[in-house]
Structure formats: C-alpha cells, structure tokens
Amino acid sequence: MEIIHFEHVNVAYDEQDVLHDINLSIKEGQHTVILGANGSGKSTLLKLFSNDIYPRFSEATTKEVFGKKVWDIWELKKHLGIITNDLHYQFSDRAPNLSGFEVTLSGFYSSFHIYEHQEFSPLHVTKVEEVLDFLEIRHLRDKHISEMSTGELRKCIIARSLVHEPKAMILDEPTVGLDIKAQLNFIEMIRKIATQRTIILVTHHLEEIFEEISQVVLIKQGCIVAQGEKEALLNDAQLSAIFDLPLHVKCEKGRYFVQSVG
Ligand SMILES: Nc1ncnc2c1ncn2[C@@H]1O[C@H](COP(=O)(O)OP(=O)(O)OP(=O)(O)O)[C@@H](O)[C@H]1O
C-alpha cells in the first residue's frame, strides 16, 4: 500500500509556482526523509499530504494519499499524525496549565485545550495511559506544560498524535530547540514508534536521519531532484548540490553528519 502517490503535482501560492512537477511515492513501512534547504518547499509538500492545500488543476496530475484521491480532512488526520513546531507553540501559548495527560487526551478532538463540552470515555482514558507507558513518559502525566522542558512538551505532543493510532507519522523538523542529549533521546523515541508505523521526516538536519530511514527524497527550489536509497543519495555530491555548499559528509554507525564545509 502506498501512503503517498503523487504524479505531476504542481502547487502555486498567488500564481507563483512553488512546487514543480512533483512525482513521489512513499510506501507503508518505508521510513522516509524529505531533505532540503530553507525555502526549498518541504513544508508546502507536507501541507499537500494533509490536504491543507491542493495542487494546481491539471489532467496529468494524480494525488493519492493511502490510495484515495478524496478525503474527509478529519478522517485523514486520524491516519496521518502530523507533528509541526506550530503545535508546540499553540500548546505553550494557549494552554500552559494543561498536564501531559490532558495534552495527550486533547488528541481525540484535535483541540489545543480540554473543554467542558468534550466527552471522554474510559476507553479514551485507557488509551492515553497506554500511550504514555509506550513512550515511557508516565512521569509527565501530571506535569503542567508551564513546568515542562521543550523536549518534554514535544514528547507529549507525539503522545497526542498516537491516540488515533495513525498509520504514518510526519515529523517536521522535530528536534528544533532540543539540546544534544534531548535530541538523541527524542530520536530514540521516534525509532520506537517506527517499529509500529511509517515515519516521514521532513528536515534540513542530517543528524535527525535515524538508522531505520531507508528512503531519501531530496528537494531543491520546489523540485524533487532525487528519490532513492539512503546510501546512494546521502553523499558529498548530492548534499553539496542541495545545500549549495561544498559539504563533506560522514556516516558512522548508520548516522550521517557534516564533517566539514569547503
Ligand atoms: N503562504 C505562502 N504564500 C506565499 N508563498 C509562500 C507561502 N508559504 C511558503 N511560500 C513560499 O514557498 C516557498 C517554499 O516554502 P516552504 O515553507 O514550503 O519551504 P521549506 O523548505 O519548508 O522552508 P523552511 O525549511 O525554511 O521551513 C518559499 O519560497 C516560500 O517563500
């Protein structure tokens, strides 16, 4: 089953073309990274996955998510857990008093708060407890957002997206703002999730590309310039071209990093 199947997809904002002739396939179980510089079109591509924007009409265009062309947007959001940094800001701004338990529970209504009119069954509560245990964040259950570190809140937001048991999770620059230890710890958590569902990582940080990611999609100036196996694409030539810098890349124990520039 393909999660994403795009053929000849073009996107424009105010008549300005931003994504050009996108052909992309991501299969279930095929953990994928979408890698590109700032402004290359990564977030726009992600908005296409979630149906927050639509392609420019063309007879040649095919756009299917989980094999379907048309989706009820709320139904689709249950299948695709999407984690953006915007979610993080929304929670810390709007609901600093929410606990880890409540952040997770809010996933059932995709809301940024818990409201009186929302009804939760014992099954909802059980699911939240199960997710907190799976992610090993029970210690955050009763902690308030205002008392959480960036990494702690981000883990609760991941928990929130898991209550629907999405088939795939899309993570947009998930380790922004985390120190090295928190980053490594967070990536270990994502690896655990990757044993159960497909991860699509959107980033410009090589360090975020964990071992289980097999497919790389390189995007530059709104075009997918390469799509294929990680080992074939994460090399000096491809990455220097993508980031417009002479980069020397190294891989150690299955993890990639920029060794030097120039
Ligand atoms: N709402 C919008 N209206 C007009 N242009 C936009 C809009 N959003 C993005 N763009 C433009 O589309 C292009 C791609 O932007 P996009 O945010 O998708 O890139 P990105 O790779 O996610 O960048 P970053 O890594 O900085 O988040 C950029 O030129 C950007 O200026």
The ligand as a Tripos MOL2 file, in Angstrom:
@<TRIPOS>MOLECULE
LIG
   31    33     1     0     0
SMALL
NO_CHARGES

@<TRIPOS>ATOM
      1 N1          1.6100   31.0870    2.3070 N.pl3     1 LIG1
      2 C1          2.5470   31.3640    1.3900 C.ar      1 LIG1
      3 N2          2.3310   32.3270    0.4550 N.ar      1 LIG1
      4 C2          3.2460   32.6150   -0.4910 C.ar      1 LIG1
      5 N3          4.4490   31.9660   -0.5880 N.ar      1 LIG1
      6 C3          4.7200   31.0180    0.3130 C.ar      1 LIG1
      7 C4          3.7990   30.6600    1.3410 C.ar      1 LIG1
      8 N4          4.3640   29.6730    2.0870 N.ar      1 LIG1
      9 C5          5.5770   29.4270    1.5430 C.ar      1 LIG1
     10 N5          5.7930   30.2310    0.4780 N.ar      1 LIG1
     11 C6          6.9910   30.2140   -0.3820 C.3       1 LIG1
     12 O1          7.1020   28.9140   -0.9290 O.3       1 LIG1
     13 C7          8.4620   28.5170   -0.9840 C.3       1 LIG1
     14 C8          8.6440   27.1910   -0.2410 C.3       1 LIG1
     15 O2          8.3960   27.4390    1.1520 O.3       1 LIG1
     16 P1          8.3050   26.2650    2.2170 P.3       1 LIG1
     17 O3          7.8870   26.8800    3.5150 O.co2     1 LIG1
     18 O4          7.4850   25.1640    1.6790 O.co2     1 LIG1
     19 O5          9.8370   25.8170    2.3050 O.3       1 LIG1
     20 P2         10.5910   24.9470    3.4200 P.3       1 LIG1
     21 O6         11.5180   24.0600    2.6620 O.co2     1 LIG1
     22 O7          9.6150   24.2970    4.3100 O.co2     1 LIG1
     23 O8         11.4150   26.0440    4.2190 O.3       1 LIG1
     24 P3         11.9460   26.0360    5.7610 P.3       1 LIG1
     25 O9         12.9670   24.9450    5.8570 O.co2     1 LIG1
     26 O10        12.5440   27.3850    5.8950 O.co2     1 LIG1
     27 O11        10.7550   25.8220    6.6380 O.co2     1 LIG1
     28 C9          9.2920   29.6620   -0.4160 C.3       1 LIG1
     29 O12         9.7700   30.4240   -1.4920 O.3       1 LIG1
     30 C10         8.2880   30.4410    0.3870 C.3       1 LIG1
     31 O13         8.6140   31.8070    0.4150 O.3       1 LIG1
@<TRIPOS>BOND
     1     1     2 1
     2     2     3 ar
     3     2     7 ar
     4     3     4 ar
     5     4     5 ar
     6     5     6 ar
     7     6     7 ar
     8     6    10 ar
     9     7     8 ar
    10     8     9 ar
    11     9    10 ar
    12    10    11 1
    13    11    12 1
    14    11    30 1
    15    12    13 1
    16    13    14 1
    17    13    28 1
    18    14    15 1
    19    15    16 1
    20    16    17 2
    21    16    18 1
    22    16    19 1
    23    19    20 1
    24    20    21 2
    25    20    22 1
    26    20    23 1
    27    23    24 1
    28    24    25 2
    29    24    26 1
    30    24    27 1
    31    28    29 1
    32    28    30 1
    33    30    31 1
@<TRIPOS>SUBSTRUCTURE
     1 LIG1         1 GROUP 0 **** ****
